[in-house]
């Protein structure tokens, strides 16, 4: 069976982690076998190990474990994952079908969400980085990337849209746990 990679990217405060969690719940309820990896956790270290491609190396190890257990669908979240989809797919080592989704929201929406988890100078720094990331992602995301706005939608609504982009109409989802 072929493997499938869903990368969910977007600026800070757009809802990547929340959507991935809701997507997990949706897929689990439908008995669709899958794994979810928060990309930030694969190379969160000081000093930053980005130049050593540690995220990709760790993804290969993590995916090998999931694949050995029969998983063929991976949901991967990270701000810039839509820009790195080819590298992430290569790291999986099994030539997956790739679906890239860029979550979007305006400054006011993300500022409000970030204010719920950041404070003081940290909030201002996160807001500035979020704006810069939004511009870079908007201009750099490949044309095949699906863009889904999160503003004015519930997390569940966004998760359902993302699931449909990835797996098609719900009636075609596998229901046997595979």
C-alpha positions in Angstrom: 0.0 0.0 0.0 1.3 3.5 -0.9 2.0 6.0 1.8 0.4 9.4 2.0 1.9 12.6 3.6 -0.2 15.6 4.5 1.8 18.7 5.4 -0.1 21.4 7.2 1.8 24.7 7.3 1.0 28.3 8.2 2.0 31.3 10.2 2.0 31.2 14.0 -1.5 31.5 15.4 -3.2 30.2 12.3 -4.3 26.9 14.1 -2.0 24.2 12.7 -1.8 22.2 15.9 -5.5 22.6 16.7 -6.5 21.5 13.2 -4.1 18.5 13.4 -5.6 17.5 16.7 -9.2 17.8 15.4 -8.2 16.0 12.2 -6.8 13.2 14.3 -10.1 12.9 16.2 -12.0 12.9 12.9 -9.9 10.2 11.3 -9.8 8.1 14.5 -13.6 8.2 14.7 -13.7 7.0 11.1 -11.1 4.3 11.9 -8.6 5.7 9.4 -5.2 4.6 10.4 -2.8 7.5 10.6 0.0 9.2 12.6 0.4 12.8 13.5 3.8 14.5 14.0 4.4 18.0 15.2 7.4 19.0 13.2 8.5 21.6 15.8 9.3 18.8 18.2 11.7 17.1 15.8 14.4 19.7 16.0 13.6 21.9 19.0 17.1 22.4 20.5 19.6 25.0 21.3 21.6 25.9 19.4 19.2 25.3 16.5 20.2 22.2 14.5 18.5 23.2 11.3 21.7 23.2 9.2 22.1 19.5 10.2 18.7 18.6 8.9 17.8 17.0 12.2 14.1 17.3 11.6 14.3 15.2 8.5 16.6 12.7 10.1 14.3 12.3 13.1 11.2 12.1 10.9 12.8 9.2 9.0 13.3 7.4 12.4 9.8 8.2 13.6 8.1 7.3 10.4 10.0 4.0 10.2 8.4 3.0 13.5 4.9 3.9 12.4 5.4 2.2 9.0 6.6 -1.0 10.7 3.3 -0.9 12.6 1.3 -0.7 9.4 0.7 3.0 9.2 0.7 4.6 5.7 -0.8 8.0 6.4 1.2 10.8 8.1 0.0 14.2 9.1 2.9 16.6 9.6 2.6 20.1 11.0 5.2 22.9 10.9 5.1 26.5 9.9 7.2 26.0 6.8 6.3 22.4 6.0 4.6 23.4 2.7 8.0 24.8 1.6 9.8 21.6 2.6 7.2 19.0 1.4 9.7 17.4 -1.0 12.4 17.1 1.6 9.9 15.7 4.2 8.6 13.2 1.7 12.2 12.1 0.8 12.9 11.7 4.6 10.0 9.3 4.9 11.9 7.0 2.5 8.9 5.5 0.8 7.9 8.0 -1.9 4.6 9.1 -0.4 1.8 10.9 -2.2 2.0 14.4 -0.9 -0.8 16.9 -0.1 0.2 20.3 1.1 -2.2 22.6 2.9 -1.4 26.2 3.9 -3.6 27.5 6.6 -4.2 31.2 6.4 -5.7 33.9 8.6 -5.4 37.7 8.7 -3.3 39.6 11.2 -6.1 40.5 13.6 -7.2 36.8 13.9 -3.6 35.5 14.5 -2.8 38.4 16.8 -5.8 37.5 19.0 -4.9 33.8 19.1 -1.2 34.5 19.9 -2.3 36.9 22.7 -3.9 33.8 24.3 -0.6 32.1 24.7 2.1 34.8 24.6 2.7 37.9 26.7 4.7 41.1 26.8 7.8 41.2 24.5 7.3 37.6 23.6 3.9 38.4 22.2 5.3 41.2 20.0 8.1 39.0 18.8 5.7 36.2 17.9 3.4 38.6 16.1 6.3 40.0 14.1 7.6 36.6 13.1 4.0 35.5 12.3 3.6 38.4 9.9 7.0 37.7 8.2 6.1 34.0 7.9 2.8 34.8 6.3 4.4 36.9 3.6 7.1 34.3 2.9 4.6 31.4 2.8 2.2 33.3 0.6 4.9 34.1 -1.9 6.9 30.8 -1.6 4.3 28.1 -1.4 4.1 26.0 -4.6 1.1 26.4 -6.8 -0.1 22.9 -5.9 -0.5 23.9 -2.3 -4.1 24.1 -1.1 -4.9 27.3 0.8 -7.5 27.1 3.6 -8.5 30.1 5.6 -9.2 29.5 9.3 -10.7 32.8 10.1 -14.5 32.6 10.7 -14.4 28.8 10.8 -14.3 26.4 13.7 -11.4 24.1 14.1 -13.7 21.2 13.3 -14.8 22.8 10.0 -11.2 23.4 9.0 -10.2 19.8 9.9 -13.1 18.5 7.8 -12.0 20.6 4.8 -8.4 19.5 5.2 -9.5 15.8 5.4 -11.5 16.2 2.2 -8.5 17.7 0.4 -6.3 14.9 1.6 -8.5 11.8 1.4 -11.4 12.9 -0.8 -15.1 12.6 0.0 -15.7 11.0 3.4 -17.6 8.1 1.7 -14.4 7.0 0.1 -12.3 6.9 3.3 -11.1 3.4 4.4 -13.2 2.2 7.4 -11.3 -0.9 8.3 -8.6 0.7 10.4 -6.1 0.4 7.6 
